[in-house]
């Protein structure tokens, strides 16, 4: 084997090695580029679910308030018409017993509790997704900044991504 052939072989090995390195870096960055919008989309879906749950909770609280004010109004009407006579105490107890039957305990408290548990679960999922998003962005930004990636990826004009904050989730 001549020296010229040896140089050609070494040049071929170097080119194959650099190509393999570049393809590996490119594929890794593309994987991260594809994960970031997926996780962001999951966060958006969970934020909408949180908004819907809060809306349901507010509606239950409002209806509970209306129910309670209706009970208070009816109780006031019932007792305002009654006059205490000699058997007044027995009469009030009888009326309270009949009012208790007429206004059974509000069942929404179980639904409220269930919705609150679901809301807590959604909040946990949002925190987990935000953490995954930020760790993916950190890996992406780190990959862009590391040598030799910063040189090899420069022609692609890739820009670092911003981390997701709580303020962005609140709006």
C-alpha positions in Angstrom: 0.0 0.0 0.0 1.4 3.3 -1.0 1.5 6.5 1.1 -1.0 8.1 -1.1 -3.4 5.3 -0.6 -2.8 5.4 3.1 -3.5 9.1 3.2 -6.7 8.6 1.2 -7.8 5.8 3.7 -7.1 8.1 6.7 -9.0 11.0 5.0 -11.9 8.6 4.4 -11.9 7.5 8.0 -11.8 11.1 9.2 -14.7 12.1 6.9 -16.8 9.1 7.9 -16.1 9.9 11.6 -17.0 13.5 11.3 -20.1 12.7 9.3 -21.2 10.2 11.9 -20.6 12.8 14.6 -22.5 15.5 12.7 -25.5 13.1 12.0 -25.6 12.1 15.7 -25.6 15.7 16.9 -28.2 16.7 14.3 -30.5 13.8 15.2 -30.2 14.6 18.9 -31.1 18.2 18.4 -34.0 17.3 16.1 -35.4 14.9 18.8 -35.3 17.8 21.4 -36.8 20.2 18.9 -39.8 17.8 18.4 -40.2 17.1 22.2 -40.5 20.8 23.2 -43.8 21.5 21.3 -45.3 18.2 22.4 -44.7 19.0 26.0 -45.9 22.6 25.5 -49.1 21.2 23.9 -49.7 18.9 26.9 -49.3 21.8 29.3 -51.8 23.9 27.2 -54.4 21.0 27.4 -53.9 20.7 31.2 -54.2 24.4 31.6 -57.5 24.4 29.8 -58.7 21.4 32.0 -57.7 23.5 35.0 -59.7 26.4 33.7 -62.7 24.2 33.2 -62.5 22.7 36.6 -62.2 26.1 38.2 -65.3 27.2 36.3 -67.2 24.1 37.6 -66.1 24.8 41.1 -67.2 28.4 40.9 -70.6 27.3 39.6 -71.0 24.8 42.5 -70.0 27.4 45.0 -72.5 29.9 43.4 -75.3 27.3 43.4 -74.5 26.3 47.0 -74.8 30.0 47.9 -78.1 30.3 46.2 -79.3 27.1 47.9 -78.3 28.3 51.3 -79.9 31.7 50.8 -83.1 30.0 49.7 -83.1 27.9 52.9 -82.5 31.0 55.0 -85.3 32.8 53.3 -87.7 29.9 53.8 -86.7 29.4 57.4 -87.3 33.1 58.0 -90.7 32.9 56.4 -91.6 29.8 58.4 -90.6 31.2 61.7 -92.0 34.7 61.1 -95.5 33.3 60.8 -95.3 31.3 63.9 -96.3 32.6 67.3 -95.1 31.1 70.5 -98.0 29.9 72.6 -97.9 27.6 75.6 -96.9 24.7 73.3 -94.5 26.9 71.4 -91.4 24.9 72.1 -93.0 21.7 70.8 -94.3 23.6 67.8 -90.8 24.9 66.9 -89.3 21.5 67.2 -92.0 20.0 64.9 -91.4 22.8 62.4 -87.6 22.2 62.5 -88.1 18.5 61.9 -90.4 19.2 58.9 -87.9 21.8 57.5 -85.1 19.3 57.9 -87.1 16.8 55.8 -88.0 19.5 53.3 -84.3 20.7 52.9 -82.0 17.6 52.9 -78.3 18.2 53.2 -76.8 19.6 50.1 -75.1 16.8 48.1 -72.8 19.1 46.2 -70.2 19.0 48.9 -69.2 15.5 47.6 -69.0 16.8 44.1 -67.0 19.9 45.3 -64.6 17.6 47.1 -64.2 15.4 44.0 -63.5 18.5 41.8 -61.0 19.9 44.3 -59.1 16.5 44.2 -59.2 16.5 40.4 -57.9 20.1 40.4 -55.1 19.2 42.7 -54.2 16.3 40.4 -54.2 18.6 37.3 -52.0 21.1 39.2 -49.5 18.3 39.9 -49.6 17.2 36.3 -49.0 20.7 35.1 -46.0 21.0 37.4 -44.6 17.7 36.1 -45.0 18.8 32.5 -43.5 22.2 33.1 -40.5 20.4 34.7 -40.2 18.1 31.7 -40.5 21.1 29.3 -37.8 23.0 31.1 -35.4 20.0 31.3 -35.8 19.5 27.6 -35.2 23.1 26.9 -32.1 23.0 29.2 -30.8 20.0 27.2 -31.5 21.7 23.9 -29.8 25.0 25.0 -26.8 23.1 26.4 -26.4 21.1 23.2 -26.4 24.3 21.2 -23.7 25.8 23.4 -21.4 22.8 23.7 -18.3 22.4 21.6 -18.2 21.1 18.8 -22.0 21.3 18.5 -21.9 25.1 18.5 -19.6 25.1 15.4 -21.3 22.2 13.6 -24.9 23.5 14.2 -24.1 27.1 13.4 -25.2 26.8 9.7 -28.7 25.7 10.9 -29.2 29.1 12.7 -30.8 27.4 15.7 -31.7 29.7 18.6 -31.9 28.9 22.3 -35.4 28.4 23.7 -36.9 30.2 26.7 -37.9 28.3 29.9 -41.5 28.2 31.0 -42.4 30.1 34.1 -45.4 30.0 36.4 -46.6 33.5 35.2 -46.9 32.0 31.7 -49.1 29.2 33.0 -51.4 31.6 35.0 -52.5 33.6 32.0 
